[in-house]
Amino acid sequence: MKTQIIDLKRRNILKQSLFGLSAVAAAAIVSPKQVFAEDGLPKLVEDDPMAIGVGYKNDATQIDIVKYPKRAGEEGAKQLCENCALYTGEKDAEWGKCTIFAGKQVNAKGWCSVWAPKA
């Protein structure tokens, strides 16, 4: 078995540091940007794994009522994030916080299968 010697020459350390920094910069450029709401929290995107798990859509009219019959009918049409017990956003705001999606904001006109009526 061959023993590997670590080269601690200043030139090699500098080269490796520059390579690491350029990789970080490239990743920052290539990575997708998040959309932020006015108060600085990112908006929940529909392809987020948690959003997919609960059937979240930014536009409640886009919900598949065959898959989520709770949203069907006249009563289901009234179900929106803005009138859900878990929504803590400001009244009349386009985006607001939800206790299900910590650190992200949901669209007030959105919907997910966890919807529960406000008391």
N, CA, C and O atoms as CSV, one atom per row, in Angstrom:
chain,resi,resn,atom,element,x,y,z
A,1,MET,N,N,0.846,-1.182,0.000
A,1,MET,CA,C,0.000,0.000,0.000
A,1,MET,C,C,0.885,1.236,0.000
A,1,MET,O,O,1.860,1.335,0.744
A,2,LYS,N,N,0.510,2.173,-0.860
A,2,LYS,CA,C,1.300,3.392,-1.020
A,2,LYS,C,C,0.846,4.446,-0.017
A,2,LYS,O,O,-0.353,4.661,0.163
A,3,THR,N,N,1.797,5.097,0.629
A,3,THR,CA,C,1.483,6.152,1.577
A,3,THR,C,C,1.357,7.466,0.834
A,3,THR,O,O,2.222,7.824,0.036
A,4,GLN,N,N,0.264,8.192,1.103
A,4,GLN,CA,C,0.034,9.472,0.449
A,4,GLN,C,C,0.586,10.578,1.328
A,4,GLN,O,O,0.298,10.646,2.523
A,5,ILE,N,N,1.375,11.434,0.725
A,5,ILE,CA,C,1.969,12.545,1.458
A,5,ILE,C,C,1.157,13.797,1.145
A,5,ILE,O,O,0.876,14.088,-0.017
A,6,ILE,N,N,0.789,14.525,2.174
A,6,ILE,CA,C,0.024,15.758,2.015
A,6,ILE,C,C,1.006,16.889,1.747
A,6,ILE,O,O,1.935,17.128,2.519
A,7,ASP,N,N,0.779,17.578,0.637
A,7,ASP,CA,C,1.658,18.673,0.232
A,7,ASP,C,C,1.144,19.975,0.845
A,7,ASP,O,O,0.071,20.456,0.482
A,8,LEU,N,N,1.905,20.535,1.765
A,8,LEU,CA,C,1.491,21.755,2.448
A,8,LEU,C,C,2.231,22.988,1.941
A,8,LEU,O,O,2.357,23.979,2.660
A,9,LYS,N,N,2.715,22.928,0.714
A,9,LYS,CA,C,3.397,24.090,0.158
A,9,LYS,C,C,2.387,25.206,-0.048
A,9,LYS,O,O,1.225,24.973,-0.381
A,10,ARG,N,N,2.855,26.394,0.156
A,10,ARG,CA,C,1.997,27.564,0.065
A,10,ARG,C,C,1.311,27.658,-1.306
A,10,ARG,O,O,0.129,27.994,-1.380
A,11,ARG,N,N,2.023,27.373,-2.362
A,11,ARG,CA,C,1.478,27.448,-3.713
A,11,ARG,C,C,0.323,26.463,-3.891
A,11,ARG,O,O,-0.702,26.821,-4.470
A,12,ASN,N,N,0.468,25.252,-3.412
A,12,ASN,CA,C,-0.589,24.244,-3.555
A,12,ASN,C,C,-1.808,24.572,-2.698
A,12,ASN,O,O,-2.942,24.346,-3.119
A,13,ILE,N,N,-1.584,25.093,-1.527
A,13,ILE,CA,C,-2.706,25.500,-0.668
A,13,ILE,C,C,-3.479,26.634,-1.348
A,13,ILE,O,O,-4.710,26.642,-1.334
A,14,LEU,N,N,-2.760,27.586,-1.941
A,14,LEU,CA,C,-3.403,28.696,-2.636
A,14,LEU,C,C,-4.216,28.204,-3.834
A,14,LEU,O,O,-5.337,28.663,-4.053
A,15,LYS,N,N,-3.659,27.275,-4.608
A,15,LYS,CA,C,-4.374,26.713,-5.757
A,15,LYS,C,C,-5.672,26.037,-5.312
A,15,LYS,O,O,-6.726,26.256,-5.910
A,16,GLN,N,N,-5.595,25.230,-4.280
A,16,GLN,CA,C,-6.781,24.511,-3.811
A,16,GLN,C,C,-7.829,25.476,-3.252
A,16,GLN,O,O,-9.029,25.266,-3.430
A,17,SER,N,N,-7.375,26.522,-2.582
A,17,SER,CA,C,-8.312,27.515,-2.047
A,17,SER,C,C,-9.035,28.240,-3.179
A,17,SER,O,O,-10.247,28.446,-3.119
A,18,LEU,N,N,-8.282,28.627,-4.213
A,18,LEU,CA,C,-8.899,29.309,-5.353
A,18,LEU,C,C,-9.873,28.393,-6.076
A,18,LEU,O,O,-10.934,28.837,-6.514
A,19,PHE,N,N,-9.523,27.121,-6.205
A,19,PHE,CA,C,-10.425,26.169,-6.838
A,19,PHE,C,C,-11.722,26.047,-6.026
A,19,PHE,O,O,-12.813,26.039,-6.595
A,20,GLY,N,N,-11.601,25.953,-4.706
A,20,GLY,CA,C,-12.786,25.845,-3.841
A,20,GLY,C,C,-13.668,27.071,-3.927
A,20,GLY,O,O,-14.892,26.956,-3.999
A,21,LEU,N,N,-13.053,28.254,-3.919
A,21,LEU,CA,C,-13.832,29.491,-4.009
A,21,LEU,C,C,-14.535,29.612,-5.351
A,21,LEU,O,O,-15.679,30.064,-5.410
A,22,SER,N,N,-13.865,29.213,-6.434
A,22,SER,CA,C,-14.511,29.295,-7.745
A,22,SER,C,C,-15.663,28.302,-7.850
A,22,SER,O,O,-16.661,28.584,-8.512
A,23,ALA,N,N,-15.539,27.147,-7.207
A,23,ALA,CA,C,-16.629,26.169,-7.214
A,23,ALA,C,C,-17.839,26.712,-6.461
A,23,ALA,O,O,-18.974,26.527,-6.900
A,24,VAL,N,N,-17.610,27.375,-5.337
A,24,VAL,CA,C,-18.708,27.970,-4.565
A,24,VAL,C,C,-19.382,29.073,-5.376
A,24,VAL,O,O,-20.610,29.160,-5.400
A,25,ALA,N,N,-18.597,29.910,-6.036
A,25,ALA,CA,C,-19.165,30.992,-6.849
A,25,ALA,C,C,-19.983,30.436,-8.011
A,25,ALA,O,O,-21.058,30.951,-8.319
A,26,ALA,N,N,-19.484,29.399,-8.646
A,26,ALA,CA,C,-20.214,28.783,-9.763
A,26,ALA,C,C,-21.523,28.174,-9.286
A,26,ALA,O,O,-22.543,28.285,-9.966
A,27,ALA,N,N,-21.504,27.540,-8.139
A,27,ALA,CA,C,-22.723,26.939,-7.592
A,27,ALA,C,C,-23.764,28.010,-7.276
A,27,ALA,O,O,-24.958,27.792,-7.482
A,28,ALA,N,N,-23.328,29.146,-6.787
A,28,ALA,CA,C,-24.253,30.236,-6.470
A,28,ALA,C,C,-24.904,30.798,-7.730
A,28,ALA,O,O,-26.062,31.216,-7.703
A,29,ILE,N,N,-24.165,30.806,-8.817
A,29,ILE,CA,C,-24.699,31.328,-10.070
A,29,ILE,C,C,-25.675,30.340,-10.703
A,29,ILE,O,O,-26.723,30.734,-11.215
A,30,VAL,N,N,-25.325,29.063,-10.666
A,30,VAL,CA,C,-26.111,28.028,-11.331
A,30,VAL,C,C,-27.355,27.642,-10.544
A,30,VAL,O,O,-28.367,27.278,-11.142
A,31,SER,N,N,-27.304,27.712,-9.222
A,31,SER,CA,C,-28.422,27.250,-8.394
A,31,SER,C,C,-29.655,28.110,-8.617
A,31,SER,O,O,-29.531,29.307,-8.877
A,32,PRO,N,N,-30.874,27.507,-8.519
A,32,PRO,CA,C,-32.097,28.276,-8.721
A,32,PRO,C,C,-32.296,29.306,-7.615
A,32,PRO,O,O,-31.980,29.065,-6.450
A,33,LYS,N,N,-32.812,30.422,-7.999
A,33,LYS,CA,C,-33.066,31.493,-7.033
A,33,LYS,C,C,-34.450,31.313,-6.419
A,33,LYS,O,O,-35.384,30.879,-7.093
A,34,GLN,N,N,-34.575,31.645,-5.152
A,34,GLN,CA,C,-35.869,31.592,-4.500
A,34,GLN,C,C,-36.541,32.950,-4.655
A,34,GLN,O,O,-35.881,33.988,-4.704
A,35,VAL,N,N,-37.848,32.918,-4.730
A,35,VAL,CA,C,-38.618,34.154,-4.806
A,35,VAL,C,C,-39.012,34.522,-3.383
A,35,VAL,O,O,-39.537,33.694,-2.639
A,36,PHE,N,N,-38.756,35.765,-3.014
A,36,PHE,CA,C,-39.039,36.193,-1.650
A,36,PHE,C,C,-40.238,37.133,-1.622
A,36,PHE,O,O,-40.417,37.971,-2.506
A,37,ALA,N,N,-41.041,36.971,-0.596
A,37,ALA,CA,C,-42.168,37.868,-0.384
A,37,ALA,C,C,-41.642,39.146,0.265
A,37,ALA,O,O,-40.450,39.256,0.554
A,38,GLU,N,N,-42.509,40.085,0.485
A,38,GLU,CA,C,-42.094,41.394,0.989
A,38,GLU,C,C,-41.383,41.348,2.336
A,38,GLU,O,O,-40.481,42.152,2.568
A,39,ASP,N,N,-41.753,40.442,3.226
A,39,ASP,CA,C,-41.127,40.449,4.552
A,39,ASP,C,C,-39.863,39.596,4.615
A,39,ASP,O,O,-39.331,39.372,5.702
A,40,GLY,N,N,-39.378,39.123,3.490
A,40,GLY,CA,C,-38.107,38.417,3.462
A,40,GLY,C,C,-38.186,36.902,3.471
A,40,GLY,O,O,-37.194,36.244,3.157
A,41,LEU,N,N,-39.312,36.331,3.815
A,41,LEU,CA,C,-39.447,34.873,3.786
A,41,LEU,C,C,-39.695,34.419,2.357
A,41,LEU,O,O,-40.403,35.092,1.608
A,42,PRO,N,N,-39.120,33.286,1.969
A,42,PRO,CA,C,-39.351,32.811,0.598
A,42,PRO,C,C,-40.791,32.346,0.405
A,42,PRO,O,O,-41.446,31.883,1.338
A,43,LYS,N,N,-41.259,32.482,-0.819
A,43,LYS,CA,C,-42.594,31.988,-1.173
A,43,LYS,C,C,-42.500,30.485,-1.394
A,43,LYS,O,O,-41.524,29.993,-1.960
A,44,LEU,N,N,-43.504,29.770,-0.953
A,44,LEU,CA,C,-43.549,28.329,-1.146
A,44,LEU,C,C,-43.785,28.025,-2.617
A,44,LEU,O,O,-44.713,28.556,-3.226
A,45,VAL,N,N,-42.946,27.174,-3.181
A,45,VAL,CA,C,-43.123,26.763,-4.573
A,45,VAL,C,C,-43.834,25.416,-4.593
A,45,VAL,O,O,-43.662,24.594,-3.693
A,46,GLU,N,N,-44.624,25.206,-5.619
A,46,GLU,CA,C,-45.459,24.006,-5.682
A,46,GLU,C,C,-44.665,22.721,-5.834
A,46,GLU,O,O,-45.182,21.647,-5.527
A,47,ASP,N,N,-43.425,22.796,-6.298
A,47,ASP,CA,C,-42.632,21.575,-6.434
A,47,ASP,C,C,-41.776,21.274,-5.201
A,47,ASP,O,O,-40.932,20.379,-5.230
A,48,ASP,N,N,-41.998,22.024,-4.123
A,48,ASP,CA,C,-41.354,21.732,-2.844
A,48,ASP,C,C,-41.884,20.373,-2.361
A,48,ASP,O,O,-43.089,20.133,-2.442
A,49,PRO,N,N,-41.023,19.484,-1.865
A,49,PRO,CA,C,-41.489,18.154,-1.438
A,49,PRO,C,C,-42.623,18.191,-0.417
A,49,PRO,O,O,-43.546,17.379,-0.488
A,50,MET,N,N,-42.563,19.118,0.522
A,50,MET,CA,C,-43.630,19.239,1.523
A,50,MET,C,C,-44.932,19.679,0.859
A,50,MET,O,O,-46.003,19.175,1.198
A,51,ALA,N,N,-44.846,20.620,-0.088
A,51,ALA,CA,C,-46.035,21.102,-0.805
A,51,ALA,C,C,-46.664,19.967,-1.608
A,51,ALA,O,O,-47.885,19.814,-1.623
A,52,ILE,N,N,-45.838,19.183,-2.268
A,52,ILE,CA,C,-46.339,18.049,-3.040
A,52,ILE,C,C,-47.045,17.057,-2.120
A,52,ILE,O,O,-48.095,16.517,-2.469
A,53,GLY,N,N,-46.469,16.820,-0.951
A,53,GLY,CA,C,-47.032,15.855,-0.004
A,53,GLY,C,C,-48.429,16.188,0.475
A,53,GLY,O,O,-49.218,15.291,0.773
A,54,VAL,N,N,-48.743,17.484,0.551
A,54,VAL,CA,C,-50.068,17.889,1.034
A,54,VAL,C,C,-50.938,18.459,-0.083
A,54,VAL,O,O,-52.016,18.992,0.180
A,55,GLY,N,N,-50.475,18.351,-1.324
A,55,GLY,CA,C,-51.274,18.805,-2.462
A,55,GLY,C,C,-51.419,20.309,-2.570
A,55,GLY,O,O,-52.428,20.793,-3.083
A,56,TYR,N,N,-50.423,21.066,-2.092
A,56,TYR,CA,C,-50.503,22.534,-2.111
A,56,TYR,C,C,-50.432,23.077,-3.537
A,56,TYR,O,O,-49.648,22.611,-4.362
A,57,LYS,N,N,-51.275,24.075,-3.799
A,57,LYS,CA,C,-51.241,24.844,-5.041
A,57,LYS,C,C,-51.370,26.318,-4.683
A,57,LYS,O,O,-52.134,26.677,-3.787
A,58,ASN,N,N,-50.626,27.174,-5.380
A,58,ASN,CA,C,-50.728,28.622,-5.167
A,58,ASN,C,C,-52.095,29.158,-5.567
A,58,ASN,O,O,-52.552,30.168,-5.032
A,59,ASP,N,N,-52.738,28.489,-6.495
A,59,ASP,CA,C,-54.065,28.878,-6.975
A,59,ASP,C,C,-55.021,27.730,-6.664
A,59,ASP,O,O,-54.940,26.667,-7.280
A,60,ALA,N,N,-55.911,27.940,-5.723
A,60,ALA,CA,C,-56.825,26.878,-5.275
A,60,ALA,C,C,-57.709,26.340,-6.386
A,60,ALA,O,O,-58.194,25.213,-6.289
A,61,THR,N,N,-57.930,27.111,-7.432
A,61,THR,CA,C,-58.762,26.631,-8.541
A,61,THR,C,C,-58.057,25.553,-9.353
A,61,THR,O,O,-58.689,24.893,-10.179
A,62,GLN,N,N,-56.765,25.364,-9.132
A,62,GLN,CA,C,-56.000,24.368,-9.873
A,62,GLN,C,C,-55.940,23.003,-9.173
A,62,GLN,O,O,-55.266,22.092,-9.654
A,63,ILE,N,N,-56.632,22.860,-8.055
A,63,ILE,CA,C,-56.632,21.604,-7.301
A,63,ILE,C,C,-57.412,20.531,-8.059
A,63,ILE,O,O,-58.493,20.794,-8.585
A,64,ASP,N,N,-56.861,19.337,-8.109
A,64,ASP,CA,C,-57.518,18.187,-8.730
A,64,ASP,C,C,-58.569,17.673,-7.746
A,64,ASP,O,O,-58.229,17.029,-6.754
A,65,ILE,N,N,-59.847,17.956,-8.019
A,65,ILE,CA,C,-60.908,17.586,-7.074
A,65,ILE,C,C,-61.187,16.084,-7.055
A,65,ILE,O,O,-61.832,15.584,-6.133
A,66,VAL,N,N,-60.707,15.371,-8.059
A,66,VAL,CA,C,-60.828,13.912,-8.027
A,66,VAL,C,C,-59.854,13.359,-6.983
A,66,VAL,O,O,-60.192,12.458,-6.215
A,67,LYS,N,N,-58.664,13.908,-6.971
A,67,LYS,CA,C,-57.654,13.478,-5.999
A,67,LYS,C,C,-57.949,14.030,-4.601
A,67,LYS,O,O,-57.678,13.368,-3.599
A,68,TYR,N,N,-58.503,15.241,-4.540
A,68,TYR,CA,C,-58.825,15.898,-3.264
A,68,TYR,C,C,-60.304,16.284,-3.253
A,68,TYR,O,O,-60.625,17.454,-3.460
A,69,PRO,N,N,-61.210,15.339,-3.019
A,69,PRO,CA,C,-62.643,15.632,-3.048
A,69,PRO,C,C,-63.079,16.635,-1.977
A,69,PRO,O,O,-64.153,17.227,-2.086
A,70,LYS,N,N,-62.262,16.827,-0.955
A,70,LYS,CA,C,-62.552,17.810,0.091
A,70,LYS,C,C,-62.706,19.220,-0.518
A,70,LYS,O,O,-63.425,20.059,0.024
A,71,ARG,N,N,-62.040,19.461,-1.617
A,71,ARG,CA,C,-62.056,20.766,-2.282
A,71,ARG,C,C,-63.224,20.904,-3.266
A,71,ARG,O,O,-63.462,21.999,-3.777
A,72,ALA,N,N,-63.943,19.836,-3.537
A,72,ALA,CA,C,-65.034,19.853,-4.511
A,72,ALA,C,C,-66.294,20.511,-3.942
A,72,ALA,O,O,-66.470,20.610,-2.728
A,73,GLY,N,N,-67.135,20.941,-4.822
A,73,GLY,CA,C,-68.437,21.483,-4.429
A,73,GLY,C,C,-68.383,22.922,-3.965
A,73,GLY,O,O,-67.331,23.561,-3.951
A,74,GLU,N,N,-69.558,23.413,-3.585
A,74,GLU,CA,C,-69.691,24.804,-3.158
A,74,GLU,C,C,-68.904,25.092,-1.886
A,74,GLU,O,O,-68.246,26.126,-1.779
A,75,GLU,N,N,-68.973,24.178,-0.924
A,75,GLU,CA,C,-68.223,24.371,0.326
A,75,GLU,C,C,-66.721,24.286,0.090
A,75,GLU,O,O,-65.956,25.056,0.671
A,76,GLY,N,N,-66.295,23.359,-0.755
A,76,GLY,CA,C,-64.878,23.217,-1.070
A,76,GLY,C,C,-64.313,24.436,-1.773
A,76,GLY,O,O,-63.156,24.803,-1.567
A,77,ALA,N,N,-65.134,25.061,-2.602
A,77,ALA,CA,C,-64.687,26.249,-3.329
A,77,ALA,C,C,-64.386,27.418,-2.391
A,77,ALA,O,O,-63.646,28.330,-2.759
A,78,LYS,N,N,-64.944,27.398,-1.201
A,78,LYS,CA,C,-64.710,28.460,-0.221
A,78,LYS,C,C,-63.421,28.247,0.563
A,78,LYS,O,O,-62.983,29.141,1.286
A,79,GLN,N,N,-62.809,27.074,0.428
A,79,GLN,CA,C,-61.592,26.751,1.183
A,79,GLN,C,C,-60.376,27.397,0.521
A,79,GLN,O,O,-60.005,27.046,-0.599
A,80,LEU,N,N,-59.776,28.324,1.212
A,80,LEU,CA,C,-58.567,29.012,0.758
A,80,LEU,C,C,-57.602,29.128,1.932
A,80,LEU,O,O,-58.018,29.073,3.089
A,81,CYS,N,N,-56.341,29.285,1.641
A,81,CYS,CA,C,-55.360,29.453,2.721
A,81,CYS,C,C,-55.749,30.603,3.652
A,81,CYS,O,O,-55.603,30.494,4.869
A,82,GLU,N,N,-56.240,31.697,3.084
A,82,GLU,CA,C,-56.562,32.878,3.888
A,82,GLU,C,C,-57.651,32.634,4.931
A,82,GLU,O,O,-57.736,33.381,5.906
A,83,ASN,N,N,-58.490,31.602,4.750
A,83,ASN,CA,C,-59.511,31.321,5.762
A,83,ASN,C,C,-59.275,29.979,6.452
A,83,ASN,O,O,-60.203,29.366,6.979
A,84,CYS,N,N,-58.025,29.538,6.441
A,84,CYS,CA,C,-57.638,28.296,7.118
A,84,CYS,C,C,-57.150,28.629,8.529
A,84,CYS,O,O,-56.544,29.677,8.751
A,85,ALA,N,N,-57.413,27.746,9.460
A,85,ALA,CA,C,-56.992,27.941,10.847
A,85,ALA,C,C,-55.471,27.976,10.991
A,85,ALA,O,O,-54.963,28.528,11.967
A,86,LEU,N,N,-54.744,27.407,10.051
A,86,LEU,CA,C,-53.285,27.335,10.136
A,86,LEU,C,C,-52.588,28.536,9.500
A,86,LEU,O,O,-51.380,28.708,9.658
A,87,TYR,N,N,-53.339,29.359,8.789
A,87,TYR,CA,C,-52.796,30.541,8.117
A,87,TYR,C,C,-52.675,31.674,9.122
A,87,TYR,O,O,-53.644,32.018,9.799
A,88,THR,N,N,-51.486,32.253,9.219
A,88,THR,CA,C,-51.260,33.335,10.182
A,88,THR,C,C,-50.880,34.644,9.495
A,88,THR,O,O,-50.377,35.568,10.134
A,89,GLY,N,N,-51.124,34.711,8.193
A,89,GLY,CA,C,-50.797,35.923,7.449
A,89,GLY,C,C,-51.755,37.056,7.763
A,89,GLY,O,O,-52.818,36.856,8.350
A,90,GLU,N,N,-51.353,38.243,7.360
A,90,GLU,CA,C,-52.178,39.428,7.551
A,90,GLU,C,C,-53.426,39.361,6.664
A,90,GLU,O,O,-53.388,38.811,5.563
A,91,LYS,N,N,-54.517,39.924,7.153
A,91,LYS,CA,C,-55.751,39.974,6.374
A,91,LYS,C,C,-55.507,40.827,5.122
A,91,LYS,O,O,-54.865,41.875,5.192
A,92,ASP,N,N,-56.020,40.372,3.995
A,92,ASP,CA,C,-55.908,41.042,2.708
A,92,ASP,C,C,-54.488,41.041,2.117
A,92,ASP,O,O,-54.242,41.732,1.129
A,93,ALA,N,N,-53.558,40.283,2.700
A,93,ALA,CA,C,-52.215,40.166,2.128
A,93,ALA,C,C,-52.218,39.083,1.051
A,93,ALA,O,O,-52.953,38.102,1.163
A,94,GLU,N,N,-51.414,39.253,0.024
A,94,GLU,CA,C,-51.355,38.260,-1.049
A,94,GLU,C,C,-50.637,36.989,-0.590
A,94,GLU,O,O,-51.016,35.890,-0.997
A,95,TRP,N,N,-49.615,37.119,0.244
A,95,TRP,CA,C,-48.851,35.998,0.780
A,95,TRP,C,C,-48.797,36.116,2.297
A,95,TRP,O,O,-48.790,37.218,2.845
A,96,GLY,N,N,-48.759,34.958,2.974
A,96,GLY,CA,C,-48.692,34.966,4.425
A,96,GLY,C,C,-48.095,33.684,4.968
A,96,GLY,O,O,-47.878,32.721,4.233
A,97,LYS,N,N,-47.837,33.686,6.249
A,97,LYS,CA,C,-47.228,32.532,6.903
A,97,LYS,C,C,-48.270,31.454,7.181
A,97,LYS,O,O,-49.454,31.736,7.362
A,98,CYS,N,N,-47.797,30.222,7.209
A,98,CYS,CA,C,-48.635,29.065,7.536
A,98,CYS,C,C,-47.847,28.196,8.496
A,98,CYS,O,O,-46.646,28.000,8.313
A,99,THR,N,N,-48.504,27.676,9.510
A,99,THR,CA,C,-47.802,26.859,10.501
A,99,THR,C,C,-47.318,25.528,9.927
A,99,THR,O,O,-46.420,24.912,10.500
A,100,ILE,N,N,-47.878,25.077,8.830
A,100,ILE,CA,C,-47.438,23.831,8.184
A,100,ILE,C,C,-46.097,24.025,7.483
A,100,ILE,O,O,-45.242,23.139,7.513
A,101,PHE,N,N,-45.917,25.170,6.858
A,101,PHE,CA,C,-44.712,25.443,6.070
A,101,PHE,C,C,-43.847,26.484,6.780
A,101,PHE,O,O,-43.815,27.648,6.383
A,102,ALA,N,N,-43.161,26.066,7.808
A,102,ALA,CA,C,-42.336,26.980,8.599
A,102,ALA,C,C,-41.239,27.604,7.741
A,102,ALA,O,O,-40.571,26.911,6.973
A,103,GLY,N,N,-41.061,28.896,7.875
A,103,GLY,CA,C,-40.008,29.596,7.157
A,103,GLY,C,C,-40.348,29.945,5.724
A,103,GLY,O,O,-39.499,30.461,4.996
A,104,LYS,N,N,-41.576,29.673,5.304
A,104,LYS,CA,C,-41.999,29.997,3.944
A,104,LYS,C,C,-43.386,30.606,3.999
A,104,LYS,O,O,-44.106,30.459,4.987
A,105,GLN,N,N,-43.749,31.288,2.934
A,105,GLN,CA,C,-45.069,31.892,2.866
A,105,GLN,C,C,-45.906,31.204,1.799
A,105,GLN,O,O,-45.391,30.731,0.786
A,106,VAL,N,N,-47.197,31.162,2.047
A,106,VAL,CA,C,-48.139,30.560,1.106
A,106,VAL,C,C,-49.009,31.660,0.504
A,106,VAL,O,O,-49.172,32.731,1.089
A,107,ASN,N,N,-49.552,31.381,-0.652
A,107,ASN,CA,C,-50.444,32.329,-1.309
A,107,ASN,C,C,-51.794,32.305,-0.586
A,107,ASN,O,O,-52.329,31.234,-0.299
A,108,ALA,N,N,-52.332,33.468,-0.298
A,108,ALA,CA,C,-53.613,33.555,0.406
A,108,ALA,C,C,-54.729,32.874,-0.369
A,108,ALA,O,O,-55.691,32.391,0.229
A,109,LYS,N,N,-54.614,32.828,-1.693
A,109,LYS,CA,C,-55.630,32.193,-2.540
A,109,LYS,C,C,-55.266,30.744,-2.860
A,109,LYS,O,O,-55.859,30.129,-3.746
A,110,GLY,N,N,-54.294,30.208,-2.138
A,110,GLY,CA,C,-53.868,28.827,-2.341
A,110,GLY,C,C,-54.697,27.852,-1.519
A,110,GLY,O,O,-55.665,28.232,-0.862
A,111,TRP,N,N,-54.288,26.569,-1.571
A,111,TRP,CA,C,-54.998,25.518,-0.833
A,111,TRP,C,C,-54.084,24.314,-0.670
A,111,TRP,O,O,-53.213,24.066,-1.505
A,112,CYS,N,N,-54.288,23.561,0.417
A,112,CYS,CA,C,-53.642,22.267,0.590
A,112,CYS,C,C,-54.599,21.350,1.360
A,112,CYS,O,O,-55.587,21.809,1.933
A,113,SER,N,N,-54.301,20.084,1.365
A,113,SER,CA,C,-55.201,19.100,1.969
A,113,SER,C,C,-55.282,19.184,3.489
A,113,SER,O,O,-56.109,18.503,4.096
A,114,VAL,N,N,-54.452,19.993,4.107
A,114,VAL,CA,C,-54.477,20.153,5.568
A,114,VAL,C,C,-55.455,21.251,5.980
A,114,VAL,O,O,-55.630,21.504,7.172
A,115,TRP,N,N,-56.086,21.896,5.020
A,115,TRP,CA,C,-57.000,23.007,5.289
A,115,TRP,C,C,-57.990,22.647,6.400
A,115,TRP,O,O,-58.580,21.567,6.404
A,116,ALA,N,N,-58.155,23.582,7.339
A,116,ALA,CA,C,-59.125,23.426,8.435
A,116,ALA,C,C,-59.801,24.780,8.646
A,116,ALA,O,O,-59.141,25.816,8.565
A,117,PRO,N,N,-61.105,24.784,8.914
A,117,PRO,CA,C,-61.806,26.066,9.065
A,117,PRO,C,C,-61.350,26.846,10.304
A,117,PRO,O,O,-61.042,26.263,11.344
A,118,LYS,N,N,-61.314,28.148,10.172
A,118,LYS,CA,C,-61.006,29.002,11.336
A,118,LYS,C,C,-62.182,28.949,12.291
A,118,LYS,O,O,-63.340,28.872,11.880
A,119,ALA,N,N,-61.868,28.992,13.541
A,119,ALA,CA,C,-62.915,28.955,14.570
A,119,ALA,C,C,-63.615,30.269,14.721
A,119,ALA,O,O,-64.520,30.395,15.547
